[in-house]
Amino acid sequence: MMGVSFAEAVVTFEKLQSSYQAALSDVVEKGEVEIKRLSDGYVSAVARLENEFQAAGKLDLLLKARQEREQFLKSGKPGADDTPEIARLTAILDQNQKQVRDKVSASVSELSGKYIEQLELLQAELTKSGKIDDAILVKAEVEKIRLPVDQAGKMAAGVPVNPSAPAGGDQFVPVPTIAPNPVAGNPFRDGNWPVTMALPQGNYRIEGSHQIKGEKGRQLLLAAGSSFAGTDKAQWMVGNSLVVAREVSFRDFTLRGDLGSVLHFENCTFDDMVIGKGGPWFGGSYMSRWQMRNCIVKGSFIEQWNINHSGVQIIGGQFERVEFPSIEYDAGQEPSEVARHEWATFSGVRFRKCTLPASVLSLTENCEFDDCRFVDDTKTLEFKAPVARVLYVTNCTDAQRNVPKNLTLEMKPLVERPAP
């Protein structure tokens, strides 16, 4: 974008937008690569501590270091262990990661500021030329981009900067970068499931029941462009694992995650799929965690939704023809607290021809609803603290007769929805 002259007739809004997004992606991607390098170094350093503690016969310290390494591999975040050796490594990691995020934040702020300057020049030229509708489109782009510029400090808090991220994006878990070695053959046929593996691109057929045993450090990468299709009663159960899939399609089978599994899907499609907690192991909250970024989900989702079993982060994308079940809460779980949890959210999502009870609506933020039906939950819920949600609707039917006390669901026309 540097040096673009607005006197040239070839300069268009679309070209400016495309150039900005490409430059922004490059900045953020380089930052993510550096963060990944620092994270790998931290894991290696903690592993060396384990060896040192073992050689010195210090069992308690060895177990603490092992717990820290395993927790970091699972969550991507260091713990709060005050063991001096571990705390020193954590402080170094925090300092180095902050430097990377500060640098990315500054680059994004500078890049976005220059983009806005060029957009405003273009907006003025379009206005002078009488192309008012085009000028309004450019103005909307300026307003959308200006918010991340004003909040450039997000990256310093550990949040990848993305101009199209939905409101509330500072709470979302970033998609981890993993690069395990490809596996040979077809593991669904051969039963060959190494601890870390990448499934080569291909069209996979899921028949019968398949299970990946949960093991320490298990990672699974599904190659972009792959498809996974099943038959009646076909099921794929993933044990305690980190799963990453981008631009992958899933159709007609059940996908389960056992205790501790975290599954990330980006730009994927789900047709008549059932997802959620599976396996024999239980404990803690949000036992299997499912993040979907800009995915399309059609026909089905979670059949029986115990919120303690299946946590979700749904960011952008669309749900179509899905009849959501009422959310079930375990003893000690309170609906208003769940509605504020990072693993219980739909942000910037479009729902089309869906049926949604109040418990699911309480998890939505800046979402739109087209030809949907709102219904009561199967059980009476009690929200102890106020929760307010705005639903941006068109052609929807409100069949609710018993909205829980302290839950406010305000419906507004779709045209009033802020840009996601």
Stockholm file with secondary structure:
# STOCKHOLM 1.0

chainA/1-420         MMGVSFAEAVVTFEKLQSSYQAALSDVVEKGEVEIKRLSDGYVSAVARLENEFQAAGKLDLLLKARQEREQFLKSGKPGADDTPEIARLTAILDQNQKQVRDKVSASVSELSGKYIEQLELLQAELTKSGKIDDAILVKAEVEKIRLPVDQAGKMAAGVPVNPSAPAGGDQFVPVPTIAPNPVAGNPFRDGNWPVTMALPQGNYRIEGSHQIKGEKGRQLLLAAGSSFAGTDKAQWMVGNSLVVAREVSFRDFTLRGDLGSVLHFENCTFDDMVIGKGGPWFGGSYMSRWQMRNCIVKGSFIEQWNINHSGVQIIGGQFERVEFPSIEYDAGQEPSEVARHEWATFSGVRFRKCTLPASVLSLTENCEFDDCRFVDDTKTLEFKAPVARVLYVTNCTDAQRNVPKNLTLEMKPLVERPAP
#=GR chainA/1-420 SS CTTCCTTSTTCCHHHHHHHHHHHHHHHHHHHHHHHHHHHHHHHHHHHHHHHHHHHTTCHHHHHHHHHHHHHHHHHSSCCCCCCHHHHHHHHHHHHHHHHHHHHHHHHHHHHHHHHHHHHHHHHHHHHHTTCHHHHHHHHHHHHHHHHHHHTGGGGGGTCCCCTTCCTTGGGSCCCCCCCCCBCSSCHHHHCCCCSEEEECSCEEEECSEEEECCCTTCEEEECTTCEEEECTTCEEEECSCEEEEESCEEESSEEEECTTCEEEEESCEEESCEEEECSSCCCSSSCEEEEEESCEEESCSCSSCBTTTEEEEEESCEEESCBCCCCBCCTTCCHHHHTTSTTEEEESCEEESCEEEHHHHTTEESEEEESCEEECCSSCCCCSSCEEEEEEEESCEECCSCCCTTEEEEEEEGGGCCCC
#=GC SS_cons         CTTCCTTSTTCCHHHHHHHHHHHHHHHHHHHHHHHHHHHHHHHHHHHHHHHHHHHTTCHHHHHHHHHHHHHHHHHSSCCCCCCHHHHHHHHHHHHHHHHHHHHHHHHHHHHHHHHHHHHHHHHHHHHHTTCHHHHHHHHHHHHHHHHHHHTGGGGGGTCCCCTTCCTTGGGSCCCCCCCCCBCSSCHHHHCCCCSEEEECSCEEEECSEEEECCCTTCEEEECTTCEEEECTTCEEEECSCEEEEESCEEESSEEEECTTCEEEEESCEEESCEEEECSSCCCSSSCEEEEEESCEEESCSCSSCBTTTEEEEEESCEEESCBCCCCBCCTTCCHHHHTTSTTEEEESCEEESCEEEHHHHTTEESEEEESCEEECCSSCCCCSSCEEEEEEEESCEECCSCCCTTEEEEEEEGGGCCCC
//
